[in-house]
Amino acid sequence: MEEAVTAAAAATLPVMPDPTLTRLLKAGSYGKDVQAVRRASLKMLKRRPPTAPLKVQRTFGPGMRRLVKDTQRLFEIRQTGVVGPVTYQALRDVGAFDAYADRLLAEHAESVRPKLVEPTQGWASLHASLWKAYSLGRDRGFTDLGTYNPNSTLPSGRPSDHAVYPAFAFDLGIRPATGWGNVKGRAYVLQVCGWREVEYVILGNRIYFGRLNWRRYTGGGHFGHIHVSGRR
């Protein structure tokens, strides 16, 4: 069983993202994605490829805004001078992105993607849907207090989310052990408790089922660590 689960987890390990637009591009934006859209727009308008230095190519300035508006005019879409999903998809549909532009988009997406941290018990010990939340906590400096534990139970005596394999829960240690009074711990809880893949989060004497749905937790034992349970 463990080998099968490990293989399944390995199949979902992070890979290079597909070339796509990860944000709105507008005046002041800077990056490889700006360069990719500039290249695609010039191709669409049948203009010469850019010869300016890379720093200029990757800067969304007045010239880029005019280029985008010209492209939008050609597509007969609203001329905002901002590149969002509509403009991006129009360029994508006509094949304006060549292999180099696609590589630029993929490299930008990779650069802004949160880096995943492997749990101490290994990738297979935690369900993949919780890797991002776990990694965010480790990045904040919290310690790994465990993922899979077949002997873990709820206050009622029923098996907890730690007891399944891969686990649908993880614990992160915090210092000082002040529960809700721990500023970093509280900020983390308020960030992840609204995520779709998170069922509930416990810190100190509070339990959150979504950002605005919380109640007092009386089970104890969570002043020195944060518990996160996933949505099965």
ZAMARGU-4260 file (C-alpha; in steps of 0.2 Angstrom, whole numbers, plus 5000, padded with zeros to 4 digits):
<rodrens>
0) 5000/5000/5000 | 5014/5012/5005 | 5023/5010/4988 | 5007/5013/4979 | 5004/5029/4988
5) 5022/5035/4986 | 5020/5032/4968 | 5004/5042/4967 | 5012/5056/4977 | 5027/5056/4966
10) 5016/5058/4951 | 5009/5074/4958 | 5026/5082/4963 | 5028/5100/4956 | 5032/5102/4938
15) 5036/5117/4927 | 5020/5126/4924 | 5012/5128/4907 | 5014/5144/4899 | 5000/5155/4905
20) 4997/5173/4911 | 4998/5173/4930 | 4993/5192/4933 | 4986/5208/4925 | 4999/5217/4915
25) 4998/5236/4916 | 5009/5251/4918 | 5023/5248/4930 | 5023/5229/4928 | 5040/5221/4925
30) 5045/5204/4921 | 5047/5190/4908 | 5029/5189/4905 | 5029/5207/4899 | 5042/5203/4887
35) 5032/5188/4881 | 5016/5198/4878 | 5026/5212/4869 | 5034/5199/4858 | 5017/5191/4854
40) 5009/5208/4851 | 5022/5213/4839 | 5020/5197/4829 | 5001/5199/4829 | 5004/5217/4822
45) 5017/5211/4810 | 5030/5223/4817 | 5048/5220/4819 | 5054/5210/4834 | 5061/5221/4849
50) 5079/5226/4848 | 5079/5236/4865 | 5089/5229/4880 | 5080/5216/4890 | 5076/5228/4904
55) 5066/5239/4892 | 5058/5224/4884 | 5052/5218/4901 | 5046/5235/4907 | 5027/5240/4904
60) 5029/5258/4900 | 5020/5270/4888 | 5026/5262/4873 | 5020/5245/4879 | 5003/5252/4883
65) 5001/5259/4865 | 5006/5242/4858 | 4993/5233/4869 | 4979/5246/4864 | 4984/5243/4845
70) 4983/5225/4848 | 4966/5226/4856 | 4960/5237/4842 | 4965/5224/4830 | 4955/5211/4839
75) 4940/5223/4841 | 4940/5222/4860 | 4940/5235/4873 | 4956/5246/4872 | 4961/5247/4890
80) 4980/5246/4887 | 4980/5232/4901 | 4983/5214/4897 | 4971/5203/4906 | 4962/5186/4902
85) 4953/5192/4886 | 4968/5200/4878 | 4979/5186/4882 | 4967/5173/4876 | 4964/5182/4860
90) 4983/5182/4857 | 4984/5164/4862 | 4970/5159/4850 | 4978/5166/4835 | 4995/5158/4839
95) 5004/5174/4842 | 5015/5166/4856 | 5030/5157/4849 | 5041/5144/4858 | 5052/5158/4865
100) 5037/5168/4872 | 5030/5152/4879 | 5046/5149/4888 | 5046/5167/4895 | 5028/5164/4902
105) 5033/5148/4910 | 5048/5155/4918 | 5039/5169/4925 | 5025/5157/4932 | 5039/5147/4940
110) 5047/5162/4948 | 5031/5167/4957 | 5025/5150/4962 | 5027/5146/4980 | 5041/5134/4983
115) 5035/5118/4991 | 5044/5111/5007 | 5044/5092/5009 | 5036/5086/5026 | 5049/5077/5038
120) 5039/5061/5035 | 5040/5063/5016 | 5028/5069/5002 | 5018/5053/5003 | 5013/5056/5022
125) 5003/5071/5018 | 4989/5073/5005 | 4994/5084/4990 | 4980/5096/4992 | 4989/5102/5009
130) 5007/5104/5002 | 5004/5122/4999 | 4997/5126/5016 | 5010/5116/5024 | 5025/5124/5014
135) 5018/5141/5018 | 5019/5138/5037 | 5037/5131/5036 | 5042/5146/5026 | 5035/5157/5040
140) 5048/5148/5052 | 5036/5135/5060 | 5042/5118/5064 | 5036/5101/5058 | 5027/5092/5072
145) 5020/5078/5061 | 5008/5073/5047 | 5003/5055/5047 | 5000/5047/5064 | 4990/5031/5064
150) 4986/5032/5083 | 4980/5050/5083 | 4962/5053/5089 | 4950/5067/5091 | 4944/5072/5109
155) 4928/5061/5105 | 4940/5046/5103 | 4937/5044/5084 | 4952/5043/5072 | 4958/5061/5067
160) 4963/5067/5050 | 4981/5062/5055 | 4976/5044/5056 | 4973/5041/5037 | 4987/5039/5024
165) 4991/5050/5017 | 4986/5061/5031 | 4973/5075/5029 | 4981/5085/5043 | 4998/5092/5049
170) 5004/5101/5065 | 5016/5116/5065 | 5025/5121/5080 | 5026/5139/5085 | 5036/5149/5098
175) 5032/5157/5110 | 5018/5145/5114 | 5005/5158/5117 | 4991/5152/5106 | 4981/5165/5098
180) 4993/5178/5106 | 5006/5172/5094 | 5006/5186/5080 | 5014/5175/5067 | 5003/5160/5071
185) 4988/5171/5071 | 4992/5179/5054 | 4995/5162/5046 | 4978/5155/5053 | 4969/5170/5046
190) 4977/5167/5029 | 4974/5149/5026 | 4957/5146/5035 | 4948/5152/5020 | 4957/5141/5007
195) 4946/5129/4998 | 4957/5114/5002 | 4957/5118/5021 | 4942/5111/5032 | 4947/5119/5048
200) 4962/5126/5058 | 4965/5126/5077 | 4976/5138/5086 | 4975/5141/5105 | 4957/5141/5110
205) 4950/5145/5093 | 4945/5134/5079 | 4941/5141/5062 | 4929/5133/5048 | 4932/5147/5035
210) 4938/5165/5038 | 4922/5171/5047 | 4915/5154/5054 | 4925/5151/5071 | 4921/5146/5088
215) 4929/5143/5105 | 4940/5127/5105 | 4939/5118/5122 | 4950/5102/5117 | 4966/5110/5123
220) 4984/5107/5118 | 4985/5120/5104 | 4995/5134/5112 | 5011/5128/5106 | 5006/5122/5088
225) 4994/5125/5074 | 4983/5111/5068 | 4977/5111/5050 | 4964/5099/5043 | 4961/5097/5025
230) 4944/5095/5015 | 4942/5076/5010
</rodrens>
